Amino acid sequence: MSSTEGNGKKSVPEKSGQENDSVRISPDVIGIVAGIAAQEVKGVAGMSGGIVDGIAQRLGRKDFSKGIKVSLDQETVSLELTVVVDYGVKIMETATVLKQKVRNTVEEITGLAVASIKVHVVGINLAKEQAGDSPSQEETDEN
């Protein structure tokens, strides 16, 4: 059964032989675990958050739960991942690998069952050569 702590965030108590024993896992911790797992997937350029995340990142803070929404229901967790993928990857295959990696990692580390994972691909990361940031052959010949 889930409960709400003083900060308004839900946490999940651990099943235990002792009624008064419990372990509560914050949704923030689950988001961090999922974010670290997502960064390990080839083809995922990064997680995408809102403007606040962009400001925090520019200030030098790394937010591993950026682009991840965590919902707790009883002893299961549902995740929504908002990602940017590298140009040229097969998006559906990359999303499948991403879901498998995140599901396995979250279940292994937290002991909670992952009920669902939704992946939202919101952008494509272009390499510098593809984005036009590098000088063309003609420009380098003139110098």
C-alpha positions in Angstrom: 0.0 0.0 0.0 1.4 3.4 -0.9 1.4 6.3 1.5 2.0 10.1 1.3 4.8 11.7 3.3 4.9 15.2 4.6 6.3 16.6 1.3 3.3 15.3 -0.6 5.3 12.6 -2.5 4.2 9.0 -2.4 6.5 6.3 -1.3 6.2 2.5 -1.1 6.5 0.6 2.1 8.4 -2.7 2.0 6.7 -6.0 2.8 8.1 -7.2 6.1 7.6 -9.8 8.7 7.4 -7.0 11.3 4.4 -4.7 11.0 6.3 -1.6 12.2 9.3 -2.2 9.8 9.2 -0.3 6.5 11.4 1.0 3.7 10.2 3.8 1.6 11.6 4.5 -1.8 11.1 8.0 -3.0 9.8 8.5 -6.6 12.9 10.8 -7.1 15.1 7.8 -6.4 13.2 5.6 -8.8 13.5 8.4 -11.4 17.3 8.6 -10.9 17.7 4.8 -11.3 15.6 4.9 -14.5 17.6 7.9 -15.8 21.0 6.3 -15.2 19.8 3.1 -16.9 18.5 5.1 -19.9 21.8 6.9 -20.4 23.4 3.5 -20.8 21.3 2.7 -23.9 23.1 3.1 -27.3 21.2 5.5 -29.5 19.6 7.5 -26.6 21.3 11.0 -26.9 19.7 12.2 -23.7 16.6 12.8 -21.6 14.4 15.8 -22.3 12.8 18.0 -19.6 11.3 21.4 -19.5 12.9 24.8 -19.3 13.7 24.4 -15.6 15.9 21.3 -16.4 17.8 23.3 -19.0 18.5 26.1 -16.5 19.7 23.6 -13.9 21.9 21.8 -16.4 23.5 25.2 -17.4 24.2 25.9 -13.8 26.2 22.7 -13.6 23.8 20.4 -11.8 23.3 17.0 -13.3 19.7 15.8 -12.9 19.5 12.1 -13.6 15.7 12.0 -13.3 15.3 14.7 -16.0 12.6 13.7 -18.5 11.2 10.9 -16.3 7.8 10.9 -14.7 7.3 8.3 -12.0 3.8 7.1 -10.8 3.5 4.8 -7.8 0.4 2.6 -7.3 0.5 0.1 -4.4 3.8 -1.8 -5.0 4.1 -1.1 -8.8 5.6 1.8 -10.6 4.7 3.3 -14.0 7.3 5.4 -15.9 7.1 7.9 -18.7 10.4 8.7 -20.4 10.9 11.7 -22.6 14.0 11.2 -24.8 16.1 12.5 -27.6 17.6 9.9 -29.9 20.7 10.0 -32.1 20.1 10.5 -35.8 20.2 7.3 -37.8 19.1 4.9 -35.1 16.0 2.8 -35.6 13.7 4.5 -33.2 11.3 1.6 -32.5 14.2 -0.8 -31.8 16.0 1.8 -29.6 12.8 2.4 -27.6 12.3 -1.3 -27.1 15.9 -1.7 -25.8 15.4 1.4 -23.6 12.2 0.0 -22.1 13.9 -3.4 -21.4 17.0 -1.8 -19.8 15.0 0.6 -17.6 12.5 -2.1 -16.5 15.2 -4.6 -15.6 17.3 -2.0 -13.7 14.4 -0.5 -11.8 13.0 -3.9 -10.8 16.4 -5.2 -9.8 17.5 -2.2 -7.7 14.2 -1.3 -6.1 12.4 -4.7 -5.9 9.3 -3.0 -7.3 7.4 -4.3 -10.3 7.3 -2.0 -13.3 3.7 -2.0 -14.6 4.3 0.1 -17.6 6.8 2.3 -19.5 5.8 4.9 -22.0 8.6 6.4 -24.2 8.1 9.8 -25.8 10.7 10.6 -28.5 10.7 14.4 -28.7 13.9 15.1 -30.7 16.8 13.8 -32.8 20.4 14.6 -32.0 22.4 15.4 -35.1 26.2 14.9 -35.1 28.2 18.1 -35.8 29.0 17.0 -39.3 25.3 16.4 -40.1 24.2 19.6 -38.3 26.4 21.8 -40.6 28.6 22.9 -37.7 31.8 21.8 -39.4 33.3 23.6 -42.4 32.6 22.1 -45.8 35.5 20.9 -48.0 35.2 24.0 -50.2 35.7 26.3 -47.2 38.8 24.5 -46.0 40.4 24.5 -49.5 40.1 28.4 -49.7 42.1 28.9 -46.5 
